[in-house]
Amino acid sequence: MGDGKEILGFGYLMQNAGADAAIASLWTVDDQGTQALMNKFYEVLKQGNVTKAEALRQAQIAFISSKVGSGFEHPFYWAPFILIGNGL
């Protein structure tokens, strides 16, 4: 385990590579939960008139309220994800 600074390095690398923003996880995540979260994130983002930050927030709320599927309500599945960079 690192001391937490590695997440800052990831953000720097992504921005240095030209990405406006990146989604990262703060701890080891479940593959199925991550796939479901990313599917919901892009579904919301494609609707337009929503920022990346808001799309991630809405995806996480969908998990909390069981709108994504049964079993993903626990913070283990949705809480580790953060948006690094420009969330607009």
PDB file of N, CA, C and O in Angstrom:
ATOM      1  N   MET A   1       0.836  -1.175   0.000  1.00  0.00           N
ATOM      2  CA  MET A   1       0.000   0.000   0.000  1.00  0.00           C
ATOM      3  C   MET A   1       0.887   1.246   0.000  1.00  0.00           C
ATOM      4  O   MET A   1       1.925   1.300   0.658  1.00  0.00           O
ATOM      5  N   GLY A   2       0.456   2.199  -0.730  1.00  0.00           N
ATOM      6  CA  GLY A   2       1.190   3.456  -0.784  1.00  0.00           C
ATOM      7  C   GLY A   2       0.730   4.412   0.301  1.00  0.00           C
ATOM      8  O   GLY A   2      -0.066   4.062   1.173  1.00  0.00           O
ATOM      9  N   ASP A   3       1.239   5.596   0.228  1.00  0.00           N
ATOM     10  CA  ASP A   3       0.884   6.610   1.216  1.00  0.00           C
ATOM     11  C   ASP A   3      -0.194   7.568   0.708  1.00  0.00           C
ATOM     12  O   ASP A   3      -0.476   8.578   1.352  1.00  0.00           O
ATOM     13  N   GLY A   4      -0.786   7.264  -0.420  1.00  0.00           N
ATOM     14  CA  GLY A   4      -1.849   8.093  -0.971  1.00  0.00           C
ATOM     15  C   GLY A   4      -1.389   9.087  -2.013  1.00  0.00           C
ATOM     16  O   GLY A   4      -2.213   9.636  -2.745  1.00  0.00           O
ATOM     17  N   LYS A   5      -0.104   9.330  -2.098  1.00  0.00           N
ATOM     18  CA  LYS A   5       0.404  10.313  -3.057  1.00  0.00           C
ATOM     19  C   LYS A   5       0.345   9.796  -4.492  1.00  0.00           C
ATOM     20  O   LYS A   5       0.374  10.577  -5.443  1.00  0.00           O
ATOM     21  N   GLU A   6       0.263   8.466  -4.640  1.00  0.00           N
ATOM     22  CA  GLU A   6       0.253   7.910  -5.993  1.00  0.00           C
ATOM     23  C   GLU A   6      -0.960   8.367  -6.792  1.00  0.00           C
ATOM     24  O   GLU A   6      -0.881   8.465  -8.017  1.00  0.00           O
ATOM     25  N   ILE A   7      -2.079   8.649  -6.132  1.00  0.00           N
ATOM     26  CA  ILE A   7      -3.256   9.117  -6.851  1.00  0.00           C
ATOM     27  C   ILE A   7      -2.984  10.489  -7.463  1.00  0.00           C
ATOM     28  O   ILE A   7      -3.496  10.796  -8.539  1.00  0.00           O
ATOM     29  N   LEU A   8      -2.193  11.308  -6.796  1.00  0.00           N
ATOM     30  CA  LEU A   8      -1.817  12.603  -7.358  1.00  0.00           C
ATOM     31  C   LEU A   8      -0.935  12.410  -8.582  1.00  0.00           C
ATOM     32  O   LEU A   8      -1.058  13.152  -9.557  1.00  0.00           O
ATOM     33  N   GLY A   9      -0.046  11.420  -8.542  1.00  0.00           N
ATOM     34  CA  GLY A   9       0.803  11.114  -9.680  1.00  0.00           C
ATOM     35  C   GLY A   9      -0.002  10.667 -10.878  1.00  0.00           C
ATOM     36  O   GLY A   9       0.315  11.030 -12.011  1.00  0.00           O
ATOM     37  N   PHE A  10      -1.054   9.872 -10.640  1.00  0.00           N
ATOM     38  CA  PHE A  10      -1.922   9.416 -11.715  1.00  0.00           C
ATOM     39  C   PHE A  10      -2.600  10.611 -12.382  1.00  0.00           C
ATOM     40  O   PHE A  10      -2.631  10.711 -13.608  1.00  0.00           O
ATOM     41  N   GLY A  11      -3.134  11.503 -11.576  1.00  0.00           N
ATOM     42  CA  GLY A  11      -3.792  12.688 -12.122  1.00  0.00           C
ATOM     43  C   GLY A  11      -2.852  13.528 -12.956  1.00  0.00           C
ATOM     44  O   GLY A  11      -3.220  14.015 -14.025  1.00  0.00           O
ATOM     45  N   TYR A  12      -1.640  13.699 -12.468  1.00  0.00           N
ATOM     46  CA  TYR A  12      -0.633  14.462 -13.210  1.00  0.00           C
ATOM     47  C   TYR A  12      -0.322  13.783 -14.542  1.00  0.00           C
ATOM     48  O   TYR A  12      -0.253  14.444 -15.578  1.00  0.00           O
ATOM     49  N   LEU A  13      -0.134  12.468 -14.513  1.00  0.00           N
ATOM     50  CA  LEU A  13       0.175  11.737 -15.745  1.00  0.00           C
ATOM     51  C   LEU A  13      -0.952  11.857 -16.770  1.00  0.00           C
ATOM     52  O   LEU A  13      -0.691  12.043 -17.959  1.00  0.00           O
ATOM     53  N   MET A  14      -2.191  11.751 -16.321  1.00  0.00           N
ATOM     54  CA  MET A  14      -3.328  11.841 -17.239  1.00  0.00           C
ATOM     55  C   MET A  14      -3.418  13.238 -17.858  1.00  0.00           C
ATOM     56  O   MET A  14      -3.647  13.373 -19.060  1.00  0.00           O
ATOM     57  N   GLN A  15      -3.240  14.259 -17.050  1.00  0.00           N
ATOM     58  CA  GLN A  15      -3.296  15.616 -17.584  1.00  0.00           C
ATOM     59  C   GLN A  15      -2.107  15.901 -18.492  1.00  0.00           C
ATOM     60  O   GLN A  15      -2.248  16.591 -19.501  1.00  0.00           O
ATOM     61  N   ASN A  16      -0.950  15.381 -18.144  1.00  0.00           N
ATOM     62  CA  ASN A  16       0.239  15.549 -18.969  1.00  0.00           C
ATOM     63  C   ASN A  16       0.070  14.856 -20.321  1.00  0.00           C
ATOM     64  O   ASN A  16       0.632  15.296 -21.324  1.00  0.00           O
ATOM     65  N   ALA A  17      -0.707  13.770 -20.342  1.00  0.00           N
ATOM     66  CA  ALA A  17      -0.961  13.041 -21.581  1.00  0.00           C
ATOM     67  C   ALA A  17      -2.050  13.701 -22.424  1.00  0.00           C
ATOM     68  O   ALA A  17      -2.307  13.276 -23.550  1.00  0.00           O
ATOM     69  N   GLY A  18      -2.690  14.739 -21.881  1.00  0.00           N
ATOM     70  CA  GLY A  18      -3.684  15.465 -22.657  1.00  0.00           C
ATOM     71  C   GLY A  18      -5.123  15.241 -22.238  1.00  0.00           C
ATOM     72  O   GLY A  18      -6.028  15.840 -22.820  1.00  0.00           O
ATOM     73  N   ALA A  19      -5.358  14.402 -21.253  1.00  0.00           N
ATOM     74  CA  ALA A  19      -6.727  14.161 -20.796  1.00  0.00           C
ATOM     75  C   ALA A  19      -7.215  15.356 -19.986  1.00  0.00           C
ATOM     76  O   ALA A  19      -6.485  15.887 -19.149  1.00  0.00           O
ATOM     77  N   ASP A  20      -8.437  15.770 -20.237  1.00  0.00           N
ATOM     78  CA  ASP A  20      -9.028  16.846 -19.437  1.00  0.00           C
ATOM     79  C   ASP A  20      -9.363  16.355 -18.038  1.00  0.00           C
ATOM     80  O   ASP A  20      -9.233  17.090 -17.059  1.00  0.00           O
ATOM     81  N   ALA A  21      -9.798  15.096 -17.956  1.00  0.00           N
ATOM     82  CA  ALA A  21     -10.212  14.532 -16.676  1.00  0.00           C
ATOM     83  C   ALA A  21     -10.053  13.019 -16.729  1.00  0.00           C
ATOM     84  O   ALA A  21     -10.009  12.418 -17.802  1.00  0.00           O
ATOM     85  N   ALA A  22      -9.970  12.426 -15.561  1.00  0.00           N
ATOM     86  CA  ALA A  22      -9.882  10.968 -15.450  1.00  0.00           C
ATOM     87  C   ALA A  22     -10.616  10.541 -14.190  1.00  0.00           C
ATOM     88  O   ALA A  22     -10.661  11.277 -13.205  1.00  0.00           O
ATOM     89  N   ILE A  23     -11.184   9.356 -14.230  1.00  0.00           N
ATOM     90  CA  ILE A  23     -11.811   8.779 -13.044  1.00  0.00           C
ATOM     91  C   ILE A  23     -10.843   7.754 -12.488  1.00  0.00           C
ATOM     92  O   ILE A  23     -10.327   6.906 -13.215  1.00  0.00           O
ATOM     93  N   ALA A  24     -10.607   7.843 -11.194  1.00  0.00           N
ATOM     94  CA  ALA A  24      -9.694   6.921 -10.517  1.00  0.00           C
ATOM     95  C   ALA A  24     -10.404   6.332  -9.306  1.00  0.00           C
ATOM     96  O   ALA A  24     -11.412   6.864  -8.839  1.00  0.00           O
ATOM     97  N   SER A  25      -9.865   5.230  -8.809  1.00  0.00           N
ATOM     98  CA  SER A  25     -10.414   4.638  -7.587  1.00  0.00           C
ATOM     99  C   SER A  25      -9.385   4.759  -6.472  1.00  0.00           C
ATOM    100  O   SER A  25      -8.179   4.681  -6.703  1.00  0.00           O
ATOM    101  N   LEU A  26      -9.884   4.949  -5.280  1.00  0.00           N
ATOM    102  CA  LEU A  26      -9.019   5.130  -4.120  1.00  0.00           C
ATOM    103  C   LEU A  26      -8.638   3.814  -3.461  1.00  0.00           C
ATOM    104  O   LEU A  26      -7.733   3.777  -2.626  1.00  0.00           O
ATOM    105  N   TRP A  27      -9.323   2.726  -3.830  1.00  0.00           N
ATOM    106  CA  TRP A  27      -8.972   1.407  -3.312  1.00  0.00           C
ATOM    107  C   TRP A  27      -9.369   0.357  -4.334  1.00  0.00           C
ATOM    108  O   TRP A  27     -10.028   0.667  -5.326  1.00  0.00           O
ATOM    109  N   THR A  28      -8.972  -0.876  -4.096  1.00  0.00           N
ATOM    110  CA  THR A  28      -9.276  -1.990  -4.993  1.00  0.00           C
ATOM    111  C   THR A  28     -10.790  -2.099  -5.156  1.00  0.00           C
ATOM    112  O   THR A  28     -11.539  -2.019  -4.183  1.00  0.00           O
ATOM    113  N   VAL A  29     -11.224  -2.282  -6.394  1.00  0.00           N
ATOM    114  CA  VAL A  29     -12.656  -2.283  -6.685  1.00  0.00           C
ATOM    115  C   VAL A  29     -13.095  -3.601  -7.305  1.00  0.00           C
ATOM    116  O   VAL A  29     -12.280  -4.378  -7.804  1.00  0.00           O
ATOM    117  N   ASP A  30     -14.388  -3.831  -7.263  1.00  0.00           N
ATOM    118  CA  ASP A  30     -15.018  -5.001  -7.854  1.00  0.00           C
ATOM    119  C   ASP A  30     -15.213  -4.766  -9.356  1.00  0.00           C
ATOM    120  O   ASP A  30     -15.684  -3.703  -9.760  1.00  0.00           O
ATOM    121  N   ASP A  31     -14.854  -5.747 -10.175  1.00  0.00           N
ATOM    122  CA  ASP A  31     -14.953  -5.581 -11.630  1.00  0.00           C
ATOM    123  C   ASP A  31     -16.383  -5.345 -12.099  1.00  0.00           C
ATOM    124  O   ASP A  31     -16.629  -4.449 -12.906  1.00  0.00           O
ATOM    125  N   GLN A  32     -17.332  -6.140 -11.601  1.00  0.00           N
ATOM    126  CA  GLN A  32     -18.723  -5.990 -12.038  1.00  0.00           C
ATOM    127  C   GLN A  32     -19.310  -4.657 -11.580  1.00  0.00           C
ATOM    128  O   GLN A  32     -20.033  -3.997 -12.326  1.00  0.00           O
ATOM    129  N   GLY A  33     -18.993  -4.275 -10.360  1.00  0.00           N
ATOM    130  CA  GLY A  33     -19.472  -2.989  -9.861  1.00  0.00           C
ATOM    131  C   GLY A  33     -18.901  -1.825 -10.650  1.00  0.00           C
ATOM    132  O   GLY A  33     -19.604  -0.861 -10.952  1.00  0.00           O
ATOM    133  N   THR A  34     -17.615  -1.921 -10.983  1.00  0.00           N
ATOM    134  CA  THR A  34     -16.965  -0.867 -11.761  1.00  0.00           C
ATOM    135  C   THR A  34     -17.576  -0.768 -13.151  1.00  0.00           C
ATOM    136  O   THR A  34     -17.827   0.330 -13.649  1.00  0.00           O
ATOM    137  N   GLN A  35     -17.814  -1.914 -13.776  1.00  0.00           N
ATOM    138  CA  GLN A  35     -18.430  -1.906 -15.101  1.00  0.00           C
ATOM    139  C   GLN A  35     -19.814  -1.269 -15.050  1.00  0.00           C
ATOM    140  O   GLN A  35     -20.165  -0.465 -15.914  1.00  0.00           O
ATOM    141  N   ALA A  36     -20.591  -1.623 -14.048  1.00  0.00           N
ATOM    142  CA  ALA A  36     -21.933  -1.052 -13.912  1.00  0.00           C
ATOM    143  C   ALA A  36     -21.867   0.456 -13.667  1.00  0.00           C
ATOM    144  O   ALA A  36     -22.663   1.212 -14.223  1.00  0.00           O
ATOM    145  N   LEU A  37     -20.927   0.889 -12.842  1.00  0.00           N
ATOM    146  CA  LEU A  37     -20.795   2.322 -12.556  1.00  0.00           C
ATOM    147  C   LEU A  37     -20.385   3.088 -13.810  1.00  0.00           C
ATOM    148  O   LEU A  37     -20.940   4.148 -14.099  1.00  0.00           O
ATOM    149  N   MET A  38     -19.424   2.563 -14.550  1.00  0.00           N
ATOM    150  CA  MET A  38     -18.976   3.247 -15.765  1.00  0.00           C
ATOM    151  C   MET A  38     -20.085   3.271 -16.816  1.00  0.00           C
ATOM    152  O   MET A  38     -20.253   4.269 -17.517  1.00  0.00           O
ATOM    153  N   ASN A  39     -20.840   2.179 -16.927  1.00  0.00           N
ATOM    154  CA  ASN A  39     -21.969   2.163 -17.860  1.00  0.00           C
ATOM    155  C   ASN A  39     -22.963   3.267 -17.515  1.00  0.00           C
ATOM    156  O   ASN A  39     -23.425   3.995 -18.394  1.00  0.00           O
ATOM    157  N   LYS A  40     -23.290   3.386 -16.227  1.00  0.00           N
ATOM    158  CA  LYS A  40     -24.235   4.417 -15.788  1.00  0.00           C
ATOM    159  C   LYS A  40     -23.639   5.806 -15.986  1.00  0.00           C
ATOM    160  O   LYS A  40     -24.340   6.720 -16.420  1.00  0.00           O
ATOM    161  N   PHE A  41     -22.359   5.977 -15.675  1.00  0.00           N
ATOM    162  CA  PHE A  41     -21.679   7.264 -15.863  1.00  0.00           C
ATOM    163  C   PHE A  41     -21.799   7.724 -17.314  1.00  0.00           C
ATOM    164  O   PHE A  41     -22.186   8.865 -17.568  1.00  0.00           O
ATOM    165  N   TYR A  42     -21.472   6.853 -18.270  1.00  0.00           N
ATOM    166  CA  TYR A  42     -21.517   7.248 -19.677  1.00  0.00           C
ATOM    167  C   TYR A  42     -22.947   7.404 -20.177  1.00  0.00           C
ATOM    168  O   TYR A  42     -23.210   8.225 -21.056  1.00  0.00           O
ATOM    169  N   GLU A  43     -23.868   6.629 -19.628  1.00  0.00           N
ATOM    170  CA  GLU A  43     -25.283   6.790 -19.977  1.00  0.00           C
ATOM    171  C   GLU A  43     -25.759   8.197 -19.603  1.00  0.00           C
ATOM    172  O   GLU A  43     -26.420   8.863 -20.400  1.00  0.00           O
ATOM    173  N   VAL A  44     -25.428   8.641 -18.407  1.00  0.00           N
ATOM    174  CA  VAL A  44     -25.807   9.982 -17.948  1.00  0.00           C
ATOM    175  C   VAL A  44     -25.069  11.044 -18.757  1.00  0.00           C
ATOM    176  O   VAL A  44     -25.673  12.036 -19.166  1.00  0.00           O
ATOM    177  N   LEU A  45     -23.789  10.853 -18.991  1.00  0.00           N
ATOM    178  CA  LEU A  45     -22.979  11.834 -19.714  1.00  0.00           C
ATOM    179  C   LEU A  45     -23.490  12.039 -21.138  1.00  0.00           C
ATOM    180  O   LEU A  45     -23.472  13.159 -21.648  1.00  0.00           O
ATOM    181  N   LYS A  46     -23.945  10.966 -21.781  1.00  0.00           N
ATOM    182  CA  LYS A  46     -24.442  11.049 -23.160  1.00  0.00           C
ATOM    183  C   LYS A  46     -25.745  11.824 -23.272  1.00  0.00           C
ATOM    184  O   LYS A  46     -26.113  12.267 -24.360  1.00  0.00           O
ATOM    185  N   GLN A  47     -26.443  11.989 -22.161  1.00  0.00           N
ATOM    186  CA  GLN A  47     -27.709  12.724 -22.194  1.00  0.00           C
ATOM    187  C   GLN A  47     -27.490  14.204 -22.493  1.00  0.00           C
ATOM    188  O   GLN A  47     -28.415  14.912 -22.891  1.00  0.00           O
ATOM    189  N   GLY A  48     -26.261  14.660 -22.298  1.00  0.00           N
ATOM    190  CA  GLY A  48     -25.936  16.055 -22.579  1.00  0.00           C
ATOM    191  C   GLY A  48     -26.329  16.979 -21.439  1.00  0.00           C
ATOM    192  O   GLY A  48     -27.057  16.595 -20.523  1.00  0.00           O
ATOM    193  N   ASN A  49     -25.831  18.204 -21.520  1.00  0.00           N
ATOM    194  CA  ASN A  49     -26.118  19.228 -20.512  1.00  0.00           C
ATOM    195  C   ASN A  49     -25.781  18.789 -19.093  1.00  0.00           C
ATOM    196  O   ASN A  49     -26.434  19.215 -18.139  1.00  0.00           O
ATOM    197  N   VAL A  50     -24.772  17.946 -18.948  1.00  0.00           N
ATOM    198  CA  VAL A  50     -24.332  17.502 -17.627  1.00  0.00           C
ATOM    199  C   VAL A  50     -22.802  17.443 -17.635  1.00  0.00           C
ATOM    200  O   VAL A  50     -22.195  17.011 -18.614  1.00  0.00           O
ATOM    201  N   THR A  51     -22.199  17.876 -16.552  1.00  0.00           N
ATOM    202  CA  THR A  51     -20.741  17.829 -16.454  1.00  0.00           C
ATOM    203  C   THR A  51     -20.283  16.416 -16.106  1.00  0.00           C
ATOM    204  O   THR A  51     -21.085  15.580 -15.691  1.00  0.00           O
ATOM    205  N   LYS A  52     -19.002  16.162 -16.279  1.00  0.00           N
ATOM    206  CA  LYS A  52     -18.446  14.863 -15.889  1.00  0.00           C
ATOM    207  C   LYS A  52     -18.634  14.629 -14.394  1.00  0.00           C
ATOM    208  O   LYS A  52     -18.969  13.525 -13.966  1.00  0.00           O
ATOM    209  N   ALA A  53     -18.416  15.672 -13.612  1.00  0.00           N
ATOM    210  CA  ALA A  53     -18.587  15.556 -12.160  1.00  0.00           C
ATOM    211  C   ALA A  53     -20.029  15.211 -11.808  1.00  0.00           C
ATOM    212  O   ALA A  53     -20.275  14.369 -10.944  1.00  0.00           O
ATOM    213  N   GLU A  54     -20.972  15.854 -12.469  1.00  0.00           N
ATOM    214  CA  GLU A  54     -22.385  15.576 -12.204  1.00  0.00           C
ATOM    215  C   GLU A  54     -22.773  14.185 -12.688  1.00  0.00           C
ATOM    216  O   GLU A  54     -23.575  13.512 -12.040  1.00  0.00           O
ATOM    217  N   ALA A  55     -22.222  13.744 -13.807  1.00  0.00           N
ATOM    218  CA  ALA A  55     -22.511  12.393 -14.302  1.00  0.00           C
ATOM    219  C   ALA A  55     -22.019  11.341 -13.315  1.00  0.00           C
ATOM    220  O   ALA A  55     -22.711  10.353 -13.069  1.00  0.00           O
ATOM    221  N   LEU A  56     -20.837  11.542 -12.750  1.00  0.00           N
ATOM    222  CA  LEU A  56     -20.331  10.604 -11.744  1.00  0.00           C
ATOM    223  C   LEU A  56     -21.215  10.635 -10.507  1.00  0.00           C
ATOM    224  O   LEU A  56     -21.535   9.586  -9.947  1.00  0.00           O
ATOM    225  N   ARG A  57     -21.609  11.821 -10.078  1.00  0.00           N
ATOM    226  CA  ARG A  57     -22.480  11.951  -8.904  1.00  0.00           C
ATOM    227  C   ARG A  57     -23.806  11.230  -9.128  1.00  0.00           C
ATOM    228  O   ARG A  57     -24.279  10.509  -8.249  1.00  0.00           O
ATOM    229  N   GLN A  58     -24.404  11.423 -10.301  1.00  0.00           N
ATOM    230  CA  GLN A  58     -25.678  10.770 -10.597  1.00  0.00           C
ATOM    231  C   GLN A  58     -25.526   9.253 -10.673  1.00  0.00           C
ATOM    232  O   GLN A  58     -26.410   8.518 -10.233  1.00  0.00           O
ATOM    233  N   ALA A  59     -24.414   8.785 -11.225  1.00  0.00           N
ATOM    234  CA  ALA A  59     -24.163   7.340 -11.275  1.00  0.00           C
ATOM    235  C   ALA A  59     -24.041   6.776  -9.861  1.00  0.00           C
ATOM    236  O   ALA A  59     -24.580   5.709  -9.567  1.00  0.00           O
ATOM    237  N   GLN A  60     -23.342   7.483  -8.998  1.00  0.00           N
ATOM    238  CA  GLN A  60     -23.187   7.026  -7.617  1.00  0.00           C
ATOM    239  C   GLN A  60     -24.522   7.043  -6.882  1.00  0.00           C
ATOM    240  O   GLN A  60     -24.808   6.129  -6.108  1.00  0.00           O
ATOM    241  N   ILE A  61     -25.330   8.046  -7.106  1.00  0.00           N
ATOM    242  CA  ILE A  61     -26.654   8.107  -6.484  1.00  0.00           C
ATOM    243  C   ILE A  61     -27.530   6.964  -6.982  1.00  0.00           C
ATOM    244  O   ILE A  61     -28.306   6.396  -6.213  1.00  0.00           O
ATOM    245  N   ALA A  62     -27.411   6.626  -8.262  1.00  0.00           N
ATOM    246  CA  ALA A  62     -28.175   5.498  -8.804  1.00  0.00           C
ATOM    247  C   ALA A  62     -27.799   4.202  -8.088  1.00  0.00           C
ATOM    248  O   ALA A  62     -28.659   3.353  -7.852  1.00  0.00           O
ATOM    249  N   PHE A  63     -26.538   4.047  -7.747  1.00  0.00           N
ATOM    250  CA  PHE A  63     -26.096   2.874  -6.989  1.00  0.00           C
ATOM    251  C   PHE A  63     -26.714   2.879  -5.598  1.00  0.00           C
ATOM    252  O   PHE A  63     -27.253   1.868  -5.146  1.00  0.00           O
ATOM    253  N   ILE A  64     -26.632   4.021  -4.920  1.00  0.00           N
ATOM    254  CA  ILE A  64     -27.143   4.134  -3.553  1.00  0.00           C
ATOM    255  C   ILE A  64     -28.632   3.810  -3.503  1.00  0.00           C
ATOM    256  O   ILE A  64     -29.096   3.156  -2.569  1.00  0.00           O
ATOM    257  N   SER A  65     -29.374   4.262  -4.498  1.00  0.00           N
ATOM    258  CA  SER A  65     -30.826   4.084  -4.505  1.00  0.00           C
ATOM    259  C   SER A  65     -31.271   2.819  -5.227  1.00  0.00           C
ATOM    260  O   SER A  65     -32.455   2.664  -5.528  1.00  0.00           O
ATOM    261  N   SER A  66     -30.342   1.916  -5.508  1.00  0.00           N
ATOM    262  CA  SER A  66     -30.630   0.601  -6.115  1.00  0.00           C
ATOM    263  C   SER A  66     -31.212   0.689  -7.516  1.00  0.00           C
ATOM    264  O   SER A  66     -31.909  -0.231  -7.944  1.00  0.00           O
ATOM    265  N   LYS A  67     -30.945   1.771  -8.244  1.00  0.00           N
ATOM    266  CA  LYS A  67     -31.467   1.904  -9.601  1.00  0.00           C
ATOM    267  C   LYS A  67     -30.562   1.251 -10.644  1.00  0.00           C
ATOM    268  O   LYS A  67     -30.929   1.174 -11.816  1.00  0.00           O
ATOM    269  N   VAL A  68     -29.400   0.787 -10.237  1.00  0.00           N
ATOM    270  CA  VAL A  68     -28.454   0.165 -11.169  1.00  0.00           C
ATOM    271  C   VAL A  68     -28.589  -1.347 -11.136  1.00  0.00           C
ATOM    272  O   VAL A  68     -28.295  -2.020 -12.123  1.00  0.00           O
ATOM    273  N   GLY A  69     -29.020  -1.869 -10.039  1.00  0.00           N
ATOM    274  CA  GLY A  69     -29.144  -3.308  -9.885  1.00  0.00           C
ATOM    275  C   GLY A  69     -28.971  -3.679  -8.431  1.00  0.00           C
ATOM    276  O   GLY A  69     -28.375  -2.939  -7.648  1.00  0.00           O
ATOM    277  N   SER A  70     -29.481  -4.795  -8.095  1.00  0.00           N
ATOM    278  CA  SER A  70     -29.421  -5.241  -6.711  1.00  0.00           C
ATOM    279  C   SER A  70     -27.996  -5.603  -6.317  1.00  0.00           C
ATOM    280  O   SER A  70     -27.262  -6.220  -7.088  1.00  0.00           O
ATOM    281  N   GLY A  71     -27.621  -5.215  -5.116  1.00  0.00           N
ATOM    282  CA  GLY A  71     -26.329  -5.608  -4.593  1.00  0.00           C
ATOM    283  C   GLY A  71     -25.240  -4.563  -4.691  1.00  0.00           C
ATOM    284  O   GLY A  71     -24.153  -4.767  -4.150  1.00  0.00           O
ATOM    285  N   PHE A  72     -25.491  -3.450  -5.361  1.00  0.00           N
ATOM    286  CA  PHE A  72     -24.465  -2.423  -5.523  1.00  0.00           C
ATOM    287  C   PHE A  72     -24.672  -1.216  -4.606  1.00  0.00           C
ATOM    288  O   PHE A  72     -24.000  -0.198  -4.771  1.00  0.00           O
ATOM    289  N   GLU A  73     -25.581  -1.313  -3.652  1.00  0.00           N
ATOM    290  CA  GLU A  73     -25.889  -0.173  -2.785  1.00  0.00           C
ATOM    291  C   GLU A  73     -24.760   0.147  -1.811  1.00  0.00           C
ATOM    292  O   GLU A  73     -24.591   1.298  -1.411  1.00  0.00           O
ATOM    293  N   HIS A  74     -23.999  -0.854  -1.436  1.00  0.00           N
ATOM    294  CA  HIS A  74     -22.947  -0.676  -0.436  1.00  0.00           C
ATOM    295  C   HIS A  74     -21.864   0.265  -0.975  1.00  0.00           C
ATOM    296  O   HIS A  74     -21.508   0.187  -2.151  1.00  0.00           O
ATOM    297  N   PRO A  75     -21.339   1.153  -0.122  1.00  0.00           N
ATOM    298  CA  PRO A  75     -20.296   2.092  -0.560  1.00  0.00           C
ATOM    299  C   PRO A  75     -19.067   1.426  -1.177  1.00  0.00           C
ATOM    300  O   PRO A  75     -18.339   2.070  -1.933  1.00  0.00           O
ATOM    301  N   PHE A  76     -18.825   0.167  -0.875  1.00  0.00           N
ATOM    302  CA  PHE A  76     -17.699  -0.552  -1.480  1.00  0.00           C
ATOM    303  C   PHE A  76     -17.728  -0.433  -3.000  1.00  0.00           C
ATOM    304  O   PHE A  76     -16.675  -0.372  -3.635  1.00  0.00           O
ATOM    305  N   TYR A  77     -18.918  -0.401  -3.589  1.00  0.00           N
ATOM    306  CA  TYR A  77     -19.054  -0.406  -5.043  1.00  0.00           C
ATOM    307  C   TYR A  77     -18.991   0.981  -5.680  1.00  0.00           C
ATOM    308  O   TYR A  77     -18.559   1.101  -6.826  1.00  0.00           O
ATOM    309  N   TRP A  78     -19.401   2.014  -4.982  1.00  0.00           N
ATOM    310  CA  TRP A  78     -19.494   3.331  -5.614  1.00  0.00           C
ATOM    311  C   TRP A  78     -18.608   4.408  -4.990  1.00  0.00           C
ATOM    312  O   TRP A  78     -18.283   5.391  -5.656  1.00  0.00           O
ATOM    313  N   ALA A  79     -18.216   4.247  -3.744  1.00  0.00           N
ATOM    314  CA  ALA A  79     -17.497   5.311  -3.036  1.00  0.00           C
ATOM    315  C   ALA A  79     -16.034   5.517  -3.437  1.00  0.00           C
ATOM    316  O   ALA A  79     -15.533   6.628  -3.264  1.00  0.00           O
ATOM    317  N   PRO A  80     -15.319   4.518  -3.963  1.00  0.00           N
ATOM    318  CA  PRO A  80     -13.891   4.744  -4.214  1.00  0.00           C
ATOM    319  C   PRO A  80     -13.583   5.642  -5.407  1.00  0.00           C
ATOM    320  O   PRO A  80     -12.431   6.030  -5.598  1.00  0.00           O
ATOM    321  N   PHE A  81     -14.577   5.977  -6.205  1.00  0.00           N
ATOM    322  CA  PHE A  81     -14.309   6.674  -7.462  1.00  0.00           C
ATOM    323  C   PHE A  81     -14.290   8.188  -7.296  1.00  0.00           C
ATOM    324  O   PHE A  81     -15.185   8.784  -6.696  1.00  0.00           O
ATOM    325  N   ILE A  82     -13.240   8.789  -7.846  1.00  0.00           N
ATOM    326  CA  ILE A  82     -13.097  10.240  -7.827  1.00  0.00           C
ATOM    327  C   ILE A  82     -12.768  10.726  -9.234  1.00  0.00           C
ATOM    328  O   ILE A  82     -12.191  10.001 -10.045  1.00  0.00           O
ATOM    329  N   LEU A  83     -13.144  11.949  -9.495  1.00  0.00           N
ATOM    330  CA  LEU A  83     -12.832  12.588 -10.768  1.00  0.00           C
ATOM    331  C   LEU A  83     -11.638  13.504 -10.551  1.00  0.00           C
ATOM    332  O   LEU A  83     -11.651  14.358  -9.665  1.00  0.00           O
ATOM    333  N   ILE A  84     -10.621  13.321 -11.354  1.00  0.00           N
ATOM    334  CA  ILE A  84      -9.407  14.132 -11.270  1.00  0.00           C
ATOM    335  C   ILE A  84      -9.355  15.015 -12.509  1.00  0.00           C
ATOM    336  O   ILE A  84      -9.541  14.534 -13.626  1.00  0.00           O
ATOM    337  N   GLY A  85      -9.105  16.286 -12.315  1.00  0.00           N
ATOM    338  CA  GLY A  85      -8.978  17.196 -13.444  1.00  0.00           C
ATOM    339  C   GLY A  85     -10.203  18.069 -13.606  1.00  0.00           C
ATOM    340  O   GLY A  85     -10.882  18.394 -12.632  1.00  0.00           O
ATOM    341  N   ASN A  86     -10.478  18.443 -14.837  1.00  0.00           N
ATOM    342  CA  ASN A  86     -11.584  19.338 -15.146  1.00  0.00           C
ATOM    343  C   ASN A  86     -12.875  18.546 -15.220  1.00  0.00           C
ATOM    344  O   ASN A  86     -13.066  17.755 -16.144  1.00  0.00           O
ATOM    345  N   GLY A  87     -13.756  18.748 -14.266  1.00  0.00           N
ATOM    346  CA  GLY A  87     -15.014  18.011 -14.225  1.00  0.00           C
ATOM    347  C   GLY A  87     -16.107  18.593 -15.085  1.00  0.00           C
ATOM    348  O   GLY A  87     -17.245  18.127 -15.032  1.00  0.00           O
ATOM    349  N   LEU A  88     -15.789  19.616 -15.889  1.00  0.00           N
ATOM    350  CA  LEU A  88     -16.818  20.244 -16.725  1.00  0.00           C
ATOM    351  C   LEU A  88     -17.028  19.520 -18.017  1.00  0.00           C
ATOM    352  O   LEU A  88     -17.861  19.930 -18.825  1.00  0.00           O
TER     353      LEU A  88
END
